[in-house]
Amino acid sequence: MITDWHTSTYSANGANCVEVRESAQTAEVRDSQHREAGRLSFPAEEWRAFLRDLPDGFC
């Protein structure tokens, strides 16, 4: 199941943010201000590792 695009709850009114869409296999990331510019795709396990390694309170 693929989730809808979402932004961090720490985003200020959606400005200067990235949006993420996740599935069991991948996580896609795009610029919320330039959605037409494309997106980056990461394997789900790499995305989870990235999130685990962020400092507490970062996102």
Biotite code that builds the C-alpha atoms (Angstrom):
import biotite.structure as struc

atoms = struc.array([
    struc.Atom([0.000, 0.000, 0.000], chain_id="A", res_id=1, res_name="MET", atom_name="CA", element="C"),
    struc.Atom([1.338, 3.421, -0.968], chain_id="A", res_id=2, res_name="ILE", atom_name="CA", element="C"),
    struc.Atom([0.616, 6.317, 1.358], chain_id="A", res_id=3, res_name="THR", atom_name="CA", element="C"),
    struc.Atom([-0.417, 9.770, 0.159], chain_id="A", res_id=4, res_name="ASP", atom_name="CA", element="C"),
    struc.Atom([2.232, 12.479, -0.027], chain_id="A", res_id=5, res_name="TRP", atom_name="CA", element="C"),
    struc.Atom([2.764, 14.098, 3.382], chain_id="A", res_id=6, res_name="HIS", atom_name="CA", element="C"),
    struc.Atom([5.003, 16.747, 4.960], chain_id="A", res_id=7, res_name="THR", atom_name="CA", element="C"),
    struc.Atom([6.569, 16.873, 8.394], chain_id="A", res_id=8, res_name="SER", atom_name="CA", element="C"),
    struc.Atom([4.443, 18.285, 11.192], chain_id="A", res_id=9, res_name="THR", atom_name="CA", element="C"),
    struc.Atom([7.410, 20.596, 11.851], chain_id="A", res_id=10, res_name="TYR", atom_name="CA", element="C"),
    struc.Atom([6.956, 22.279, 8.467], chain_id="A", res_id=11, res_name="SER", atom_name="CA", element="C"),
    struc.Atom([5.976, 25.938, 8.619], chain_id="A", res_id=12, res_name="ALA", atom_name="CA", element="C"),
    struc.Atom([2.853, 26.187, 6.442], chain_id="A", res_id=13, res_name="ASN", atom_name="CA", element="C"),
    struc.Atom([4.414, 23.854, 3.875], chain_id="A", res_id=14, res_name="GLY", atom_name="CA", element="C"),
    struc.Atom([7.187, 26.301, 2.968], chain_id="A", res_id=15, res_name="ALA", atom_name="CA", element="C"),
    struc.Atom([10.702, 25.025, 2.179], chain_id="A", res_id=16, res_name="ASN", atom_name="CA", element="C"),
    struc.Atom([9.757, 21.432, 2.819], chain_id="A", res_id=17, res_name="CYS", atom_name="CA", element="C"),
    struc.Atom([9.983, 18.016, 1.358], chain_id="A", res_id=18, res_name="VAL", atom_name="CA", element="C"),
    struc.Atom([7.073, 15.650, 0.958], chain_id="A", res_id=19, res_name="GLU", atom_name="CA", element="C"),
    struc.Atom([7.324, 11.902, 1.366], chain_id="A", res_id=20, res_name="VAL", atom_name="CA", element="C"),
    struc.Atom([5.245, 9.034, -0.014], chain_id="A", res_id=21, res_name="ARG", atom_name="CA", element="C"),
    struc.Atom([5.969, 5.565, 1.363], chain_id="A", res_id=22, res_name="GLU", atom_name="CA", element="C"),
    struc.Atom([5.204, 1.972, 0.463], chain_id="A", res_id=23, res_name="SER", atom_name="CA", element="C"),
    struc.Atom([6.517, -1.363, 1.729], chain_id="A", res_id=24, res_name="ALA", atom_name="CA", element="C"),
    struc.Atom([9.221, -1.276, -0.968], chain_id="A", res_id=25, res_name="GLN", atom_name="CA", element="C"),
    struc.Atom([10.123, 2.399, -1.433], chain_id="A", res_id=26, res_name="THR", atom_name="CA", element="C"),
    struc.Atom([10.021, 5.930, -0.076], chain_id="A", res_id=27, res_name="ALA", atom_name="CA", element="C"),
    struc.Atom([9.758, 8.774, -2.565], chain_id="A", res_id=28, res_name="GLU", atom_name="CA", element="C"),
    struc.Atom([10.799, 12.315, -1.671], chain_id="A", res_id=29, res_name="VAL", atom_name="CA", element="C"),
    struc.Atom([10.018, 15.551, -3.529], chain_id="A", res_id=30, res_name="ARG", atom_name="CA", element="C"),
    struc.Atom([10.316, 19.303, -3.014], chain_id="A", res_id=31, res_name="ASP", atom_name="CA", element="C"),
    struc.Atom([6.957, 20.661, -1.891], chain_id="A", res_id=32, res_name="SER", atom_name="CA", element="C"),
    struc.Atom([7.557, 23.952, -3.733], chain_id="A", res_id=33, res_name="GLN", atom_name="CA", element="C"),
    struc.Atom([8.657, 22.345, -7.022], chain_id="A", res_id=34, res_name="HIS", atom_name="CA", element="C"),
    struc.Atom([6.694, 19.113, -7.318], chain_id="A", res_id=35, res_name="ARG", atom_name="CA", element="C"),
    struc.Atom([7.060, 19.095, -11.092], chain_id="A", res_id=36, res_name="GLU", atom_name="CA", element="C"),
    struc.Atom([10.862, 18.846, -10.762], chain_id="A", res_id=37, res_name="ALA", atom_name="CA", element="C"),
    struc.Atom([10.658, 15.134, -10.002], chain_id="A", res_id=38, res_name="GLY", atom_name="CA", element="C"),
    struc.Atom([11.341, 12.962, -7.004], chain_id="A", res_id=39, res_name="ARG", atom_name="CA", element="C"),
    struc.Atom([13.980, 10.778, -5.434], chain_id="A", res_id=40, res_name="LEU", atom_name="CA", element="C"),
    struc.Atom([13.224, 7.145, -4.668], chain_id="A", res_id=41, res_name="SER", atom_name="CA", element="C"),
    struc.Atom([14.878, 5.128, -1.902], chain_id="A", res_id=42, res_name="PHE", atom_name="CA", element="C"),
    struc.Atom([14.524, 1.497, -0.875], chain_id="A", res_id=43, res_name="PRO", atom_name="CA", element="C"),
    struc.Atom([12.231, 1.340, 2.179], chain_id="A", res_id=44, res_name="ALA", atom_name="CA", element="C"),
    struc.Atom([14.904, -0.150, 4.448], chain_id="A", res_id=45, res_name="GLU", atom_name="CA", element="C"),
    struc.Atom([17.350, 2.650, 3.582], chain_id="A", res_id=46, res_name="GLU", atom_name="CA", element="C"),
    struc.Atom([14.680, 5.263, 4.306], chain_id="A", res_id=47, res_name="TRP", atom_name="CA", element="C"),
    struc.Atom([13.892, 3.671, 7.691], chain_id="A", res_id=48, res_name="ARG", atom_name="CA", element="C"),
    struc.Atom([17.620, 3.613, 8.527], chain_id="A", res_id=49, res_name="ALA", atom_name="CA", element="C"),
    struc.Atom([17.886, 7.305, 7.600], chain_id="A", res_id=50, res_name="PHE", atom_name="CA", element="C"),
    struc.Atom([14.974, 8.188, 9.894], chain_id="A", res_id=51, res_name="LEU", atom_name="CA", element="C"),
    struc.Atom([16.419, 6.101, 12.761], chain_id="A", res_id=52, res_name="ARG", atom_name="CA", element="C"),
    struc.Atom([19.751, 7.920, 12.468], chain_id="A", res_id=53, res_name="ASP", atom_name="CA", element="C"),
    struc.Atom([18.308, 11.448, 12.657], chain_id="A", res_id=54, res_name="LEU", atom_name="CA", element="C"),
    struc.Atom([19.015, 13.291, 15.914], chain_id="A", res_id=55, res_name="PRO", atom_name="CA", element="C"),
    struc.Atom([16.136, 13.322, 18.410], chain_id="A", res_id=56, res_name="ASP", atom_name="CA", element="C"),
    struc.Atom([13.715, 16.161, 17.726], chain_id="A", res_id=57, res_name="GLY", atom_name="CA", element="C"),
    struc.Atom([14.954, 16.678, 14.162], chain_id="A", res_id=58, res_name="PHE", atom_name="CA", element="C"),
    struc.Atom([11.698, 15.707, 12.499], chain_id="A", res_id=59, res_name="CYS", atom_name="CA", element="C"),
])
